Amino acid sequence: MKSTRLPGKVLLPLVGHSVLWHTLSRCAAIGDDVIVCCAIPVGSECDAIADEAERAGAMVSRGSEDDVLSRYLTAAKDTDAEVIMRVTSDCPVIDPGICAEVLRARAAANADYACNNMPRGWPHGLDCEAFTHAALERAAALATAPDEREHVTPWLRNDPSVSRVHVSGPNAELAKHRWTLDFPEDYAFFEALFNVLPAPEHEAGFDNILAAVESCPEISTLNAHRYPETA
């Protein structure tokens, strides 16, 4: 709710639902054994997010606003999750199939950590990370830098003790696309995009979205100047 670039951004409407609803609905489609948990800060100012997450069918876990790493660990404990996938709530076109691929890659390699953006080969906004509960516990115990606590996974992405696996995107050129919500221009992009996606919009996958922006290139011009800035 306190985003300085676009306050309350996850509650903005997109074709009759909130940005958060779209994100959580897509997360629920990752697999039958998935528990979707919205990890939000404590405090009454975020009650509206908690209410919307529950309307979308997700669990709610609440923790520190600034120490998001500890908030994730709280959510992992609340859900009794052995493996945690991190998807940020400002990505309303996150692709469940790509997320499932990252989960499978982690399991196949028995790795502590897996992701799809080291290096980038997918549009920005399809980013996801998966890690074990044990690895998250280690990160929470050993990460000390402020950015490691705020951004959850820097320690997991960099510490030499962590085993990792990466799911590559189709090509690095796709990384030029910006499909995430940080600025008013990003919201204009999503409004235009959702107006041309086939219904139901929350089921449109990566291929559908790429086809839409390639057939209507003017949509991508709405926020192209913001790349590669992130929240």
N, C-alpha and C positions, 0 to 999 in steps of 0.2 A: 504493500500500500504506500510505502514511503519512497518509491522510485522518484529520483529527482528529475529524470528525463521525461517520464510519463507516469505521473501518480495514478495509482489504482489500475494500472494497465491490464492486469490479468482478469479484471471484471468488465472490461470493455466488451460490447456486444459484437458478435459476428453471426450473421444470418440466424438470429433468434436465440442464440446461446452465447455464453461468455467465452472469452479466450480460454479461461481455466477449464470450463466444461469440455471444450474441444480437446485440450491437452490431456485431461484425465480420461476421457472417453477413448482416445487413441491408446493410451497406456493400458487400459483394460483389455484391449484387443491383442496385446502382445502374446498372451498365452492363457490357457485355462487355469493354470496353477498360480497366476499372478495375483498378488494383493496390492492394490493401488493405495498408496498412503500419501497424503498431502502434508508435508512437513512445514509448518508455518510458525512464525514467532508468537510468543506469548504476548498478551496485551489486547485490550478491547478494540483497538483500531483494526485488528485483523480478524475480528469476529465475522465480518461479512465474507471473508475468504473461506473461513471454516464452514460457514453455512452453505456457500456455493459448492465447496468440495463435497459435502455430504449430499447435496442435491444431485451431484454427478455420480454418486454411488461410491465415493472414496472414503477410506478411513482418514481421520485427522490426528496428527501428532503435533504437539507444540513444544517448542524449546527456545533456546537463546536466539535473539535477533542477530547479534553480531558474530557469535561463534557458531556458524552454520555446521561446521564439522561435528560439534557436540550435538546439535539438533538432529543431524542424520543418525548419529549413534542412538539417540533416544528413540527415533522412529524405527530403527532396526530392532531395538529391544521390544518396542511396543507391538511390532508385527511378528516377532520371533523369526525374522528372516535369516536364512543361511546365506543367501546371495542378494545383494542390493543393486538395483539399477537406478542410476541418477538421470532424470530428465528434468530440465528446468521448465517452470510453468509459463514461460513466455515463448514457447515453441508450439503453436497450435496446429502445425502440420507435421509433427513428429511421426515417423513412419513405423508402425508396429512390426512390419516384416524385417526392417533393418535392425530394430532393437532386438528382435528374437535372434537374428543372425549373430549379433554381438554376444548375447547370452550363450548361444551354442558354441561359439569360438572359445569363450572362457572355460566352459565345461570340458570341451574336447582337449584343451591344453592343460586343464587343471591349474589355471593361472590365478594369481591373486587379483589381477586387474585386467580389464579389457575395455577397449574404446574403439571409436571409428573416426577419430580426428587427429591422429598422430602419425603422419601428417594429414592435412585435410584433403579429402577427395570427394566429399559430399557437400551439398549446399549448407551454409551456416544456418542452423535451425533444425537440422536432423541429428545433431550431436547427442550421443548417449554414452554412458560409462557403466560398467558392471564390476563389482568387486565383492569379495567374500566378507562375511561378518567379522571373521578373524582379522582380515587385513584392515577393515575399518576400525576395529578396536586398537590395532597397532598404531594407525594414523592418529587416532584421537589421543593416544598416550604419548606419542613421540613428536608430533607436529607442534612447533612453537611459533613460527613466523605468523604475523597477522594475516597475510594473504593465504596461508595454509589453512587457517581456521575459518576464514570468511568464504573461501571458494571450494572447500570440501576436499578436493582431490589433488592439489599440487604435490603433496607429500607422496601420495600413491603413484603419481606419474613420474616422480623424479628419484625417489630413494632407491639405491642400488639393491636393497634387500627384497624388493617387490618384483615378483615374476609377472610379466605382462604379455598380452597378445593384442594385435591390431587387426581390425576389419577394414580393408582398403575400399575406397570408393571407386566408381568407374573410371574417373580421370580427374586430375587436378584442376582442370578448367571449370568443373562444376562448383568449385569452392568460391567462385566469383559471385554466386547467387546468395542473396541475403534474405532468409526466410525466418527471421526472428524479430521479436517485438521489444524495442528499446526506446524508439523515438516516435513522435507523431507521424513522421513520414513512413515508418514501418506499418503503422496502423492503416494509413491510406493504402499502402501496398496490399495488406490483407483484405481490406474491404473490396478493393478492385479484384483481387484474386478469387475470393469466395463468390463473387458475382458471376464468374465464368466457370467455376468448377462444377462438374456433374453432381447432382444430388444423389445420396446424402453426402454433403461436403466433408463430414468428419470421417468418411471412409475412403476418400481420395488418397491414393498412395503416391509415392515419389514419382512414378512414371506419369501419372495423371497431372500432377502439379507442374512437372517439368514441361510437359506438352502444352499446358495452359500458358505458361510464361513465355514459351518459345513461339506460340501462335499469336500471342498478344504482347510483343516486346515492350510496349509502352508501360506495362504494369511494373516491370523491373526498374524502369527509370525513376519511379517515384521515390525509391530509397537507395538507389545505387551509390549515391555520394556518401552514404553513411558507412559503407564497408571500408575497413573491417572492424569498426568500433563495436564493442559489446558492452553489456550491462556490467 
